[in-house]
Amino acid sequence: ETGVTQSPTHLIKTRGQQVTLRCSSQSGHNTVSWYQQALGQGPQFIFQYYREEENGRGNFPPRFSGLQFPNYSSELNVNALELDDSALYLCASSLDLVSGELFFGEGSRLTVL
Amino acid sequence: AQKITQTQPGMFVQEKEAVTLDCTYDTSDPSYGLFWYKQPSSGEMIFLIYQGSYDQQNATEGRYSLNFQKARKSANLVISASQLGDSAMYFCAMREGLGSGTYKYIFGTGTRLKVLA
């Protein structure tokens, strides 16, 4: 139990649609990062939020966007879904920017048809 | 160029024996962090161990130790006394600075470990 919860656990969308994935971090963790993990691959860093502002971004297009809220929850939004967006999306929280440990949720598995 | 390289797609180890999972990294950032995570079939990533680039001692956490060789840019994970529950996917990861206090995390492609009874 990491104390990080994600919803929904599974969802199916069609190409062109939009999706919002949610994450509830551990209380007191002011840093959250999101990852995309395609089948058989390692997680790919999407972006990180620190105190409600984006603080680092990987090689993902602008249709991947996020929000972090004061209550330690966050969202990942993906617009104009493509087939290649099918993956496990992982959220991870940490105490601060330099903390050594990321606490991951169990992920949201997105299938785009 | 790969920033994190895990050259062993799969490994087998006999129960109670030790196993080393290899990881090499590439960065020009003098301040970075190295991590190992375990991912069971359930999907959740479980933190195992962390090594900071300025740490003088190799990190240890119970049965896990990190063999940090800075000059060779390697950060191998050693699991001692393997248990059946250690069977999982193992990822090496690096946190590197992007400048201005921003960071990003890079994961390797993973090594699937199977512990044999």
Interface residues (C-beta under 8 A of the other chain):
Chain A: T2 S33 Y35 Q41 G42 P43 Q44 F45 Q48 N55 G56 R57 G58 L88 L90 A92 L97 G100 E101 L102 F103 F104 G105 E106 G107 R109
Chain B: I4 G33 F35 Y37 S42 G43 E44 M45 I46 F47 Y50 G52 F91 A93 L98 G101 T102 Y103 K104 Y105 I106 F107 G108 T109 G110
